[in-house]
Amino acid sequence: MRCPYCGEEKTAVRETTDYTYQVGRKRLCPKCGKYFLTLEQLAELKLTKEAYANGGNAQK
């Protein structure tokens, strides 16, 4: 996850909070030392019979 303050690509997760369909993470940037929060939403995965029959490679 990129730091919104300095742009550093690698940040560390310091705390995680689980919600019903979301996960909140408190992250620390090792470059600038600032904390920031992210809210990640879980996506629903739907497989159709066509995708399952083709091994996950559905044709459009």
FIDO-103944 format. One record per atom (N, C-alpha, C, O): z, y, x; residue in three letters. Coordinates in steps of 0.02 Angstrom, whole numbers, padded with zeros to 5 digits, always signed. Each point is the difference from the previous one (the first is absolute). Layout:
ZYXALA/...
END
This chain:
+00000-00058+00043MET/+00000+00058-00043MET/+00000+00062+00045MET/+00041+00005+00046MET/-00086+00040-00059ARG/-00008+00060+00041ARG/+00053+00053-00018ARG/+00015+00011-00059ARG/+00014+00020+00109CYS/+00050+00053-00010CYS/-00035+00062-00028CYS/-00049+00023+00028CYS/+00074+00004-00084PRO/-00032+00059-00029PRO/+00014+00064+00040PRO/-00032+00051-00013PRO/+00078-00052+00060TYR/+00017+00059+00039TYR/-00040+00007+00064TYR/-00025+00053+00016TYR/+00020-00109+00022CYS/-00035+00004+00065CYS/-00061-00045+00005CYS/-00039+00006+00047CYS/+00030-00052-00096GLY/-00059-00044+00000GLY/+00008-00064+00038GLY/-00048-00038+00006GLY/+00107+00025+00021GLU/+00012-00063+00037GLU/-00014-00060-00045GLU/+00022-00001-00058GLU/-00059-00048+00083GLU/-00021-00058-00040GLU/+00057-00050-00012GLU/+00003-00030-00053GLU/+00041+00021+00102LYS/+00052-00051-00006LYS/+00067+00031-00017LYS/+00026+00041+00038LYS/+00002-00060-00095THR/+00066+00024-00020THR/+00044-00060-00016THR/-00025-00055-00013THR/+00089+00066+00013ALA/+00048-00054-00011ALA/+00033+00007-00069ALA/+00018+00055-00020ALA/-00012-00111-00015VAL/+00035-00001-00065VAL/+00074-00004+00014VAL/+00023-00047+00034VAL/+00016+00095-00059ARG/+00072+00001+00010ARG/+00040-00025-00060ARG/+00055-00025+00007ARG/-00084+00032-00067GLU/+00034-00020-00061GLU/-00052-00016-00053GLU/-00050+00034-00006GLU/+00063-00087-00033THR/-00045-00020-00054THR/+00040-00005-00065THR/+00054-00029-00001THR/-00082+00056-00052THR/+00030-00003-00067THR/-00050-00031-00048THR/-00056+00024-00006THR/+00076-00078-00027ASP/-00044-00033-00048ASP/+00011+00027-00070ASP/+00057+00005-00024ASP/-00112+00014-00008TYR/+00001+00020-00070TYR/-00039-00053-00039TYR/-00022-00049+00030TYR/+00015+00058-00095THR/-00033-00051-00041THR/-00071-00016+00025THR/-00014-00058+00014THR/-00029+00107-00010TYR/-00069-00011+00022TYR/-00018+00042+00061TYR/-00059+00009+00015TYR/+00110+00016+00021GLN/-00012+00041+00058GLN/+00051-00015+00055GLN/+00053-00028-00013GLN/-00071+00046+00073VAL/+00045-00007+00057VAL/+00003+00068+00035VAL/-00052+00028+00019VAL/+00112-00002-00010GLY/+00009+00063+00036GLY/+00021-00015+00071GLY/+00042-00043+00012GLY/-00072+00078+00036ARG/+00017-00011+00070ARG/+00015+00066+00035ARG/-00037+00048-00006ARG/+00092-00047+00043LYS/+00017+00057+00042LYS/-00025-00017+00069LYS/+00020-00051+00029LYS/-00064+00093-00002ARG/-00032-00014+00064ARG/+00018+00054+00052ARG/+00011+00058-00017ARG/-00009-00079+00080LEU/+00015+00044+00055LEU/-00058+00001+00049LEU/-00025-00053+00020LEU/+00004+00112-00001CYS/-00054+00007+00049CYS/+00031+00002+00070CYS/+00043+00042+00013CYS/-00064-00087+00032PRO/+00028+00000+00068PRO/-00024+00059+00043PRO/+00032+00017+00050PRO/-00088+00013-00069LYS/-00028+00055+00039LYS/+00035+00067-00013LYS/+00022+00033+00046LYS/-00016-00014-00111CYS/+00029+00065-00016CYS/+00073-00006-00025CYS/+00035+00050-00005CYS/-00013-00111-00011GLY/+00069-00010-00021GLY/+00016+00018-00071GLY/+00059+00001-00020GLY/-00110+00013-00021LYS/+00012+00018-00069LYS/-00003-00060-00046LYS/-00036-00048+00012LYS/+00076+00051-00065TYR/-00001-00051-00052TYR/-00046+00021-00057TYR/-00007+00060-00013TYR/-00024-00109-00020PHE/-00038+00014-00061PHE/+00004-00062-00044PHE/+00015-00055+00023PHE/-00027+00066-00087LEU/+00005-00053-00050LEU/-00068-00020-00025LEU/-00044+00042-00009LEU/+00035-00107-00004THR/-00061-00025-00032THR/+00020-00039-00061THR/+00053-00031-00002THR/-00096+00031-00048LEU/+00010-00038-00061LEU/-00061-00044-00008LEU/-00055+00025-00012LEU/+00064-00090+00017GLU/-00055-00047-00003GLU/+00001-00036-00067GLU/+00051-00026-00021GLU/-00108+00026-00012GLN/-00006-00031-00066GLN/-00033-00068+00007GLN/-00051-00007+00034GLN/+00079-00042-00067LEU/-00028-00067+00002LEU/-00063-00003-00044LEU/+00000+00026-00055LEU/-00052-00056+00081ALA/-00063-00007-00037ALA/-00002-00069-00033ALA/+00024-00049+00027ALA/-00054+00047-00085GLU/-00008-00063-00036GLU/-00064-00033+00022GLU/-00053+00032+00001GLU/+00057-00095+00017LEU/-00058-00037+00023LEU/-00024-00046-00057LEU/+00038-00040-00025LEU/-00101+00048+00006LYS/-00029-00040-00053LYS/-00056-00043+00028LYS/-00047+00026+00031LYS/+00052-00090-00042LEU/-00054-00045+00020LEU/-00035-00025-00062LEU/+00032-00024-00047LEU/-00097+00029+00047THR/-00038-00026-00056THR/-00020-00072+00014THR/+00004-00023+00057THR/-00025-00012-00108LYS/-00022-00069+00009LYS/-00060-00003+00046LYS/-00006-00047+00040LYS/-00038+00096-00044GLU/-00059+00002+00042GLU/+00020+00007+00073GLU/-00027-00035+00043GLU/+00073+00080-00028ALA/+00023+00010+00068ALA/+00034-00063+00026ALA/-00009-00018+00058ALA/+00048-00014-00099TYR/+00035-00061+00020TYR/-00050-00056+00013TYR/+00008-00038+00048TYR/-00059+00032-00089ALA/-00050-00054+00007ALA/-00042+00011+00064ALA/-00022-00049+00030ALA/+00012+00111-00010ASN/-00040+00015+00060ASN/+00044+00007+00062ASN/-00023+00028+00051ASN/+00084-00050-00053GLY/+00044+00004+00058GLY/+00021+00071+00015GLY/+00014+00017+00057GLY/-00012+00026-00108GLY/+00022+00069+00010GLY/-00058+00048+00014GLY/+00011+00059+00011GLY/-00073-00084-00010ASN/-00058+00042+00013ASN/-00041+00008-00064ASN/-00054-00030-00007ASN/+00079+00071-00038ALA/-00035+00011-00064ALA/-00064+00039+00011ALA/-00001+00048+00038ALA/-00051-00068-00071GLN/-00065+00034+00003GLN/-00002+00053-00055GLN/+00020-00014-00057GLN/-00045+00073+00073LYS/-00007+00053-00051LYS/-00070+00001-00028LYS/-00015+00041-00043LYS/
END
